[in-house]
Amino acid sequence: MKKTFLLICIMMFLVKFPIQIAAHESVAYKTETLTSTGDVIETQSAYTPIGLFGKNYNFETPEDVYIDKNDYVYVADSGTGEVIKFSPTGEIEQVYGRDSLGSPQGVFVDHREDIFIADYEQAIIVKYNQSGEQLMTFEKPDTPLFGSSTPFKPQKLAVDRRGNLYIVSEGTTNGIIQLNASGDFLGFYGVGTTRPSIGNVIQELLAFQSQRESLFNRVPSAPNNVSIGNQGLIHTVTSGSSWEVIRKLNVAGDNMLPADISTVSNLKDLTVGLIGNIYTVDNDGLIYEYDRFGNLLFTFGGKDDGSNRLGLLQQPTSIEVDSVGRIFISDREKGNIQMYEPTAFTGLLHQALSLYGDGFYIESEAYWDEVIRLNSAFGLAHSAKGEALYKQQQYDEALEEFRLANNRAGYSDAFWEVRYQWMEQNLQWFIFILALLFVLKTILNKLRKRSTKINQALSIHHRLKKYRLINELLYFKKFLKSPIDSYYYLKENKRVSVQSASLLFMVLVILYFIWFIFTGFIFNTNRIEDINLLLDLALLILPFGLFIVANYMVSTITDGEGRFKQVFTGTVYALSPVLVLLLPITIVSNILTLNEGFIYYFALQVMVGWSLVMLFIMIKEVHDFTVTKTIGNILLTFFTMFIAVLVFFVLYVLFDQVFNFVYTMIQEVMLRV
């Protein structure tokens, strides 16, 4: 019934406010969204500005806006020292705190319709009833648990259904101050975290005990606004940081949203809509809408450049949304409150999100189809439709939708079902073919022993090995079995050549591109459209060549015995594990799911580790070094490579400046002539 009522309200709103889908030309800003691959693209307008709210009141510095369950709007104005209650149509209903409040910066109305006001100047929280009678005052907690030096300068607040207050206080880095309905201090809630980094981990490992004590002085940024959703979950927004900028906190105070949900470091406020969507606004006037899971839906709005166009903001301080999805934003600099209403496309998207978020995947499919028809690049729509198809056991169709959405987890689940169905239908034939191949191999082995002609016909590869080049190409198998002996023969110029090594390196390049393109979707983070053949070839060949040259130069100085040709051929044959494993790994990646991903990653690690061991043996044997000297040689090689790259960039910058100077001079001469 609640869902039906919600959909009816949205449809009534869309009927009352008919809006064109492509309304981009009528607004002063563009609307952007994310594709399934994370690219930012422009899309049809999500919200259009419809005017100013509360024109009958002369706002000075509106700080906070709150909309209650009946769509009454409360505005805290620090300039006038009042909190004004407006009707849904913008008429003044009541004024709170006149001549008693100092600088109200936050306002909240609980489920009993009592009004809580955060007075920054007087450092108190004041509670009023609807008629304007002051009921209670909350002051700084007088308890050692709070701390005598902890500041209590309330700016924003929220109140849950139990009457507990969640207060954002200026300068309080311990988290949100939590008081009960009587004003008793309950503790700090939702303490922030700092971004983990390798540098911090190394610093903690290497620091002495006295130094570790100073590390505790690193404190996370304090939240600067708080909101509470219909489910009672506390949401916070933090400026001055790009880590956990937006948080949705559970009962334990842990964040339920991705820590990297946003990199915007100047967010001012957030609010939670009727279906759990999160709306934020930053100091530059950009408005962001996320779904309840933290997926970015839209970015729109912008900074007013002095043109005073509707929809652009100068200094936004607060954002709120009413029951029909209209957005209200207070602008401190302009002294007004702007309103935005959703377009028909956004209304359709919200209906789909409401059903999808509550688990009604099948019911939401028709809405997602319409969203995709209007904007096929909307990645979330493809992911949600994939879920709907998956629930209906249409796994092949779900695979395609998950691929379009770049949703590897969903793709893995659907692929597991497809693979399971295939195995049910074809497993017996697969086993039969394996058994048949085994029988044929047994028969051929017996025939080879009894018939000389058959043995000669089946031993064609032995005749091919008589050709020197083919024999050298196949010799890489010997490197896998006996690398030390193989490098001895390489050094003596008996079994390999530059020609065979060059051909093998070409095979390695081809295998790399096969792996790059044809690795299974679940494990392939590369995009085919991003392939630049010349650039990718350069990134393969140049480091390889630089390593060979650097190692030869370093080895020559450190009395290494290897010649340049031997270093080249030895390095290529050291990559023999790649020749053997990369293609099978690529094939296997197409039949594995995420649950079996350890097989794919372990095989890659074995291949790389094996190649590195082979490379170490090559340097040691070719140059006749000890183990210690080999390690030093490798370190010097990489240092030489680093210096070479650094010198290249310095020369590139210098020649680029010289070229620009000469080009400018020529243009100047030609212009004067």
Summary of the structure (lengths in Angstrom):
residues: 673
radius of gyration: 34.2
end to end distance: 82.0
largest distance: 113.3
contacts: 2081
relative contact order: 0.07
helix: 46%
strand: 19%
